[in-house]
């Protein structure tokens, strides 16, 4: 689905530079189609993204609908508006 595809693209675009400059782990609690717990690890060497809990403790946990998550990562929803 769209959520899994978004995480696949994120994983494919990840570089050591992203990991080195970000140094953060983001956990997403998504509701709706393709929902569940997902993560982006930009702290551990090599980085990773996918379904389930992150391999290390998350620095940020965000809860939102899976539809808003996909919109946010495709540029159709500004992160601040998703927060509201």
C-alpha positions, 0 to 999 in steps of 0.5 A, spaced: 500 500 500 501 507 499 504 507 506 509 501 505 511 504 498 513 511 502 517 507 507 520 503 501 522 510 498 525 513 504 529 507 505 532 507 498 533 514 499 537 514 505 545 515 506 550 516 511 550 523 510 542 523 512 544 519 518 550 523 520 547 530 520 540 528 523 542 523 528 534 522 530 529 516 530 522 517 528 516 512 530 510 513 527 503 510 530 499 510 524 491 509 523 487 507 517 489 503 511 496 500 512 497 503 519 500 500 525 507 502 528 513 504 523 519 508 524 525 511 520 532 510 524 537 516 522 541 514 528 544 507 527 549 506 522 547 505 515 540 507 517 533 504 516 526 504 515 520 500 516 514 496 519 514 495 527 518 498 533 525 502 531 531 498 533 533 503 538 528 508 542 525 513 538 527 520 539 520 522 536 513 519 536 508 521 532 501 519 531 497 521 525 492 517 520 496 513 514 493 518 509 496 524 512 503 521 513 503 519 505 500 526 504 506 529 508 511 525 505 509 527 498 509 534 499 501 535 499 501 536 507 505 541 511 508 537 517 505 543 521 498 542 519 499 535 520 500 536 527 494 541 528 
